Each structure stands twice: as C-alpha cells, then as structure tokens.
Amino acid sequence: MVEDSIRREECEEGYLSRAELIRRLRDAEEELKRLREGNRLLKRLAENLDNELKRYRAQPFLQETLKA
C-alpha cells in the first residue's frame, strides 16, 4: 500500500496499482476461458466436417453397382 501511494504521488509512468493489476488479470483469465471454449467448439466442428467429407467421398465406393 505504501509503495502504491508513493508511486502514484511520483506519477511513475506505466505503474499500475495492485487492484488494477488484479482486475486486468481477472479480465484476461475470463477472455482466455471464452477463447478456449470457442477453440474447443471450432475443433469439434472441424472434426464433424472432416467426418462428413470422408463419408461423402466413400459413398460412391460403397454403392452396390458402380457405373463405369
């Protein structure tokens, strides 16, 4: 607290209070959580699309009669 007050009085450039650092850290953690969830969702969607593409590509070969 003392260092915080001294640095604020000296107008030290780039100095952030402990409360501000905690707030920024919490915001960054929340954003990271949202981004990880979005990344997880995109990976699942990509896997689903890959599986669907494989199924469509294999479909002509799985038919009983192949046209020459």
C-alpha positions as CSV (number, residue, x, y, z in Angstrom):
1,M,0.0,0.0,0.0
2,V,2.8,2.4,0.8
3,E,4.6,1.7,-2.4
4,D,1.4,2.1,-4.3
5,S,0.9,5.6,-2.7
6,I,4.4,6.7,-3.3
7,R,4.4,5.6,-7.0
8,R,1.1,7.3,-7.5
9,E,2.4,10.5,-6.0
10,E,5.5,10.4,-8.1
11,C,3.3,9.8,-11.2
12,E,5.5,6.9,-12.2
13,E,4.8,6.1,-15.8
14,G,3.4,2.7,-16.5
15,Y,2.8,1.9,-12.9
16,L,-0.5,0.2,-12.2
17,S,-2.0,-0.3,-8.8
18,R,-2.4,-3.8,-7.3
19,A,-6.2,-3.5,-7.7
20,E,-5.8,-2.6,-11.4
21,L,-3.4,-5.5,-12.0
22,I,-5.8,-7.9,-10.3
23,R,-8.7,-6.5,-12.4
24,R,-6.7,-6.9,-15.6
25,L,-5.6,-10.4,-14.7
26,R,-9.3,-11.4,-14.0
27,D,-10.4,-9.9,-17.3
28,A,-7.6,-11.7,-19.1
29,E,-8.5,-15.0,-17.5
30,E,-12.2,-14.6,-18.5
31,E,-11.2,-13.8,-22.0
32,L,-8.9,-16.8,-22.1
33,K,-11.7,-19.0,-20.9
34,R,-14.0,-17.8,-23.6
35,L,-11.4,-18.2,-26.3
36,R,-10.6,-21.8,-25.1
37,E,-14.3,-22.7,-25.2
38,G,-14.6,-21.2,-28.7
39,N,-11.4,-23.0,-29.8
40,R,-12.8,-26.3,-28.4
41,L,-16.1,-25.7,-30.3
42,L,-14.3,-24.9,-33.6
43,K,-12.2,-28.1,-33.2
44,R,-15.3,-30.2,-32.8
45,L,-17.0,-28.6,-35.8
46,A,-13.9,-29.2,-37.9
47,E,-13.8,-32.9,-36.9
48,N,-17.5,-33.2,-37.8
49,L,-16.9,-31.7,-41.2
50,D,-13.9,-33.9,-41.8
51,N,-16.0,-37.0,-40.9
52,E,-18.9,-35.8,-43.1
53,L,-16.4,-35.2,-46.0
54,K,-14.9,-38.7,-45.6
55,R,-18.4,-40.2,-45.6
56,Y,-19.4,-38.4,-48.8
57,R,-16.1,-39.4,-50.5
58,A,-16.6,-43.0,-49.6
59,Q,-20.2,-43.1,-50.6
60,P,-19.7,-43.9,-54.3
61,F,-17.5,-46.9,-53.4
62,L,-20.0,-48.3,-51.0
63,Q,-22.8,-48.5,-53.6
64,E,-23.6,-52.0,-54.9
65,T,-23.3,-51.1,-58.5
66,L,-20.5,-48.9,-59.8
67,K,-21.1,-47.2,-63.1
68,A,-18.1,-47.4,-65.5
